């Protein structure tokens, strides 16, 4: 008796796994993410009908793989995995993937390039700006970002100053705050004369 497995509606067992392809340094992190995303092998039958459950299932299938790769590939796999998570489970991704990654691999910032860390921060900042908050999505995403000190670790002074200025000007509210402080100081000093 033979079974036909190529008809519409046939479902194979869901196998979740990850296969890694060597990634060479010098590539932009976006290329590394694309490679990591392309190597995520998963059966998508019935995935994301329960967004939070399925997001956790995907995250938990990737976590063991993160321990066995270098910091850059780890960052790329985290970002690639997040892109496979349903937008309806963005809070789960922020807490159980990004924040977990930042807390678990809290020394990665020492070996990652400034560009890679900046890309990661911009990815999270874009998500905060374009998606609604819910279940601490914004707060967890912000807590998962690299701090200015981590971002500028091992940076030369010109890169560090550029990154700080870039971070200040990214947020209109931060820029307005600094302008307000500067204007206030100017007025106070002017009155003392």
For each residue, the residues with C-beta under 8 A, 3 or more apart:
1:
2:
3:
4: 7 10
5: 10 12
6: 10
7: 4 10
8:
9:
10: 4 5 6 7
11: 45 46
12: 5 15 43 45
13: 43
14: 42 43 45 46 47
15: 12 41 42 43
16: 41 42 43 57 58 61
17: 41 42 61
18: 39 40 41 61 62 65 77
19: 39 41
20: 36 39 65 69 73
21: 35 39
22:
23: 27 32 35 36 72 73 76
24: 27
25: 72
26:
27: 23 24 31 32
28: 31 32 115
29: 32 33 72 75 76 79 115 116 119 120
30: 33 34 119
31: 27 28 34 35
32: 23 27 28 29 35 36 72 73 75 76
33: 29 30 36 37 76 79 80 83
34: 30 31 37 38 80
35: 21 23 31 32 38 39 76
36: 20 23 32 33 39 40 73 76 77 79 80
37: 33 34 40 80 83 84
38: 34 35
39: 18 19 20 21 35 36
40: 18 36 37 62 77 80 81 84
41: 15 16 17 18 19
42: 14 15 16 17 47 58 61 84
43: 12 13 14 15 16 47
44: 47
45: 11 12 14
46: 11 14 49
47: 14 42 43 44 54 58
48: 51 54 55 86 88 89
49: 46 54
50: 53 54
51: 48 54 55 85 86 88 89 92
52: 55 56 89 92
53: 50 56 57
54: 47 48 49 50 51 57 58 86 89
55: 48 51 52 58 59 85 86 89 92 93 96
56: 52 53 59 60 92 96
57: 16 53 54 60 61
58: 16 42 47 54 55 61 62 81 84 85
59: 55 56 62 63 81 85 92 93 96 97 100
60: 56 57 63
61: 16 17 18 42 57 58 64
62: 18 40 58 59 65 66 77 78 81
63: 59 60 66 67 100
64: 61 67 68
65: 18 20 62 68 69 77
66: 62 63 69 74 77 78 101 104 105
67: 63 64
68: 64 65
69: 20 65 66 73 74 77
70: 73 74 111
71: 74 75 105 108 111 112
72: 23 25 29 32 75 76 111 112 113 116
73: 20 23 32 36 69 70 76 77
74: 66 69 70 71 77 78 101 105 108
75: 29 32 71 72 78 79 101 108 112 116 120
76: 23 29 32 33 35 36 72 73 79 80
77: 18 36 40 62 65 66 69 73 74 80 81
78: 62 66 74 75 81 82 97 98 101
79: 29 33 36 75 76 82 83 120 123
80: 33 34 36 37 40 76 77 83 84
81: 40 58 59 62 77 78 84 85 97
82: 78 79 85 93 97 98 123
83: 33 37 79 80
84: 37 40 42 58 80 81
85: 51 55 58 59 81 82 89 90 92 93 97
86: 48 51 54 55 89
87: 90 131
88: 48 51
89: 48 51 52 54 55 85 86 92 93
90: 85 87 93 94 127 131 134 137
91: 94 95 134 135 136 137 140
92: 51 52 55 56 59 85 89 95 96 97
93: 55 59 82 85 89 90 96 97 98
94: 90 91 97 98 99 127 136 137 140 141 144
95: 91 92 98 99 100 135 136 140
96: 55 56 59 92 93 99 100
97: 59 78 81 82 85 92 93 94 100 101
98: 78 82 93 94 95 101 102 124 140 141 144
99: 94 95 96 102 103 140 143 144
100: 59 63 95 96 97 103 104
101: 66 74 75 78 97 98 104 105 144
102: 98 99 105 106 143 144 145 146
103: 99 100 106
104: 66 100 101
105: 66 71 74 101 102 108
106: 102 103 109
107: 110 111
108: 71 74 75 105 111 112
109: 106 112 117 146 150 151 153
110: 107 153 154
111: 70 71 72 107 108
112: 71 72 75 108 109 116 117
113: 72 116 117
114: 117 118 151 152 155 159 163
115: 28 29 118 119
116: 29 72 75 112 113 119 120
117: 109 112 113 114 120 121 146 150 151
118: 114 115 121 122 151 163 166
119: 29 30 115 116 122 123
120: 29 75 79 116 117 123 124 145 146
121: 117 118 124 125 145 146 151
122: 118 119 125 126
123: 79 82 119 120 126 127
124: 98 120 121 127 128 141 142 144 145
125: 121 122 128 129 145 170
126: 122 123 129 130
127: 90 94 123 124 130 131 141
128: 124 125 131 137 138 141 142
129: 125 126
130: 126 127
131: 87 90 127 128 137
132: 137
133: 136 137 138
134: 90 91 137
135: 91 95
136: 91 94 95 133 139 140
137: 90 91 94 128 131 132 133 134 140 141
138: 128 133 141 142
139: 136 142 143
140: 91 94 95 98 99 136 137 143 144
141: 94 98 124 127 128 137 138 144 145
142: 124 128 138 139 145
143: 99 102 139 140
144: 94 98 99 101 102 124 140 141
145: 102 120 121 124 125 141 142
146: 102 109 117 120 121 150 151
147: 150 151
148: 151 152 163 164 167
149: 152 153
150: 109 117 146 147 153
151: 109 114 117 118 121 146 147 148 155 163 167
152: 114 148 149 155 159 160 163 164
153: 109 110 149 150
154: 110
155: 114 151 152 159 160 163
156: 159 160
157: 160 161
158: 161 162
159: 114 152 155 156 162 163
160: 152 155 156 157 163 164
161: 157 158 164 165
162: 158 159 165 166
163: 114 118 148 151 152 155 159 160 166 167
164: 148 152 160 161 167 168
165: 161 162 168 169
166: 118 162 163 169 170
167: 148 151 163 164 170 171 174
168: 164 165 171 174 175 178
169: 165 166 174 175
170: 125 166 167 174
171: 167 168 174 175
172: 175 176
173: 176 177
174: 167 168 169 170 171 177 178
175: 168 169 171 172 178 179
176: 172 173 179 180
177: 173 174 180 181
178: 168 174 175 181 182
179: 175 176 182 183
180: 176 177 183 184
181: 177 178 184 185
182: 178 179 185 186
183: 179 180 186 187
184: 180 181 187 188
185: 181 182 188 189
186: 182 183 189 190
187: 183 184 190 191
188: 184 185 191 192
189: 185 186 192 193
190: 186 187 193
191: 187 188
192: 188 189
193: 189 190
